[in-house]
Amino acid sequence: MPAMLNRRHVISLAGAAAAGLALAGNAGAQARSADASVDAAKVAEPGKLKDMVYGNADAPVTIVEYASLTCSHCADFTINTFPAIKEKYIDTGKARLIFREFPFDPRATAAFMLARCAPEDRYFPMIDVFFKQQQQWAGAADGEAALLQIAKLAGFTQESFKACLTNQQVLDDVRATMERGSTEFGVNATPTFFINGQKYAGALSVDEMSAIIDKLL
């Protein structure tokens, strides 16, 4: 578990290189069957932060994803796998996806804080940009400047950017989401998916996730 942060040094730590860029995805693609199971209703319950969700609340299949914005496998899922899953299952009312923060390093924490500080309708667009431009900001020599550049696309000023990253409540809430995932549901790698309570640690392809969902419909 990463060391606890506080608002006084999130900005400075966000400027450090993101060591978790490769590490966060190390669960890899070998996990294809359920690793464990948890109470499906419990894992779907929101924590301190409002859950950010794609899809309808009454969908028969609930996917809970824990991800880090510096995780390469998480980026690959969002960019290359999720669009097909969304079209096939979420847009048709068969499934919903709850996306939760599980930052492995200060830079990912800062990026999640910015997404939470943005208007709610800009949360997922910011997440998408962070994943699509992951190499540019997660590995940048000046992480703060790289994050600010992306934040400005979502309407942040330099003042609102710094205000967000020094907001202790936002930091605490993001960390609480991660802590709950770890302590209550055993999340220790990203991405980790819970599909109707069945836990899958590591990357899932379109075909693999489709096969899991189809069995639940």
Beta strands, then each sheet from edge to edge (+ up, - down):
strand 1: 36-37
strand 2: 52-54
strand 3: 61-67
strand 4: 95-101
strand 5: 192-195
strand 6: 198-201
sheet 1: 1+ 6- 5+ 3- 4- 2+
end
